[in-house]
Amino acid sequence: MVSKAELILKAQTRQERGKKRSAKLRKDGKIPAIIYGHKQEPQAVALNEHDFTEIIHHGKRLLDVEIDGKAEKLLIKDVQYDYLGKRIIHTDLIRVDLSEKVKVQVPLVFKGAPAGAAEGGVLEEHLAQLEVECTVTEIPEAIDVSVKAMKIDESIYARDIVLPAGVKLVTGSEVLVIACHVPLVIEEPVAAEAVAVEGPVSPEVITERKPKEGEEEAGAAPEKEKK
Amino acid sequence: MAMMPKRVKYRKSQRGKMKGNATRQNYVAFGEYGLQSLEMSWVTARQIEAGRVAASHFLHKSGKVYIRIFPCKSITKKPLETRMGKGKAEVEQWVACVRPGTVMFEIGGIGGDVAKRAMARVAHKMPVKCRLITRRHTG
């Protein structure tokens, strides 16, 4: 197991690029990654897949990475997953200073059941992550939002969320985060009505030629003449 | 009523081929839990509707169901005991092309246990093997 507090991730510089070489890396239990930022040359590296996945599961963003014996502070910028979302296939890491301010997306966690739920209200989440600006060391793992006091037809906007100290909101203050409302009830057709509806319904065809006035009569006349 | 497009450019489409895995629509975007396809198949409008009904009946107005696929491909079929030829047959059904990794349904606003049971009912109506996934919070 990887300890959350003290972890130094080891990375090796990779010279070989391309999808075949990356596929071989993944087969050997490594993740291809790229390091950039601070106006330095981008550096292609390979990370241990198991260790990096553990870090992601722990919700850590700031990493101590030892690249060929040299330690660096890096922030996870982007993570790419395979088509099923199970395995990490590539990651972007950005160089940071500990005093540097960065813009990051932080997940929102909605706590409690709304007061409006007793009257048939349902919560509708409009925003799952909030963009905030803070120093690298102060990035919160998640922001808790209490929805206990929400009644029917009440909403919480980005401006209403209480942020931890040192964290500034970047997302627009007018952005809707969560709302509580009574769901619309769509009446399902009775069996007899359903049969009637299922009949000749077909979509409108955009490219279909529409007969002009008098075209049918003009088209029918020559056939008669042939006979 | 089963889903179908309101307007189309051409009434009938060729059958086509489905290849590879889903490169988009392969993560939970709206709700908190999703039903992901593990196989490739056509999913008919009736099957989608059956899934929606199964979920909404189980949830009893709680939570919100999102349908992420839409049947926009028309499938034709000749009537029984008909000789071959005489042109392409009439449209019989509308289908959505689903590739491995496609998230077909999503549920939000309810707990994980209820969502799991609701999605199991929806999965029974689908012509593909499915798995339950949760929203990913990274970045």
Boltz contact constraints between the chains, C-beta under 6 A:
constraints:
  - contact:
      token1: [A, 79]
      token2: [B, 138]
      max_distance: 6.0
  - contact:
      token1: [A, 83]
      token2: [B, 21]
      max_distance: 6.0
  - contact:
      token1: [A, 83]
      token2: [B, 22]
      max_distance: 6.0
  - contact:
      token1: [A, 83]
      token2: [B, 26]
      max_distance: 6.0
  - contact:
      token1: [A, 83]
      token2: [B, 101]
      max_distance: 6.0
  - contact:
      token1: [A, 84]
      token2: [B, 101]
      max_distance: 6.0
  - contact:
      token1: [A, 85]
      token2: [B, 27]
      max_distance: 6.0
  - contact:
      token1: [A, 105]
      token2: [B, 139]
      max_distance: 6.0
  - contact:
      token1: [A, 107]
      token2: [B, 137]
      max_distance: 6.0
  - contact:
      token1: [A, 122]
      token2: [B, 109]
      max_distance: 6.0
  - contact:
      token1: [A, 123]
      token2: [B, 109]
      max_distance: 6.0
  - contact:
      token1: [A, 125]
      token2: [B, 108]
      max_distance: 6.0
  - contact:
      token1: [A, 183]
      token2: [B, 61]
      max_distance: 6.0
  - contact:
      token1: [A, 197]
      token2: [B, 1]
      max_distance: 6.0
  - contact:
      token1: [A, 203]
      token2: [B, 5]
      max_distance: 6.0
  - contact:
      token1: [A, 203]
      token2: [B, 6]
      max_distance: 6.0
  - contact:
      token1: [A, 203]
      token2: [B, 7]
      max_distance: 6.0
  - contact:
      token1: [A, 203]
      token2: [B, 8]
      max_distance: 6.0
  - contact:
      token1: [A, 204]
      token2: [B, 7]
      max_distance: 6.0
  - contact:
      token1: [A, 205]
      token2: [B, 8]
      max_distance: 6.0
  - contact:
      token1: [A, 205]
      token2: [B, 11]
      max_distance: 6.0
  - contact:
      token1: [A, 206]
      token2: [B, 7]
      max_distance: 6.0
  - contact:
      token1: [A, 206]
      token2: [B, 9]
      max_distance: 6.0
  - contact:
      token1: [A, 207]
      token2: [B, 9]
      max_distance: 6.0
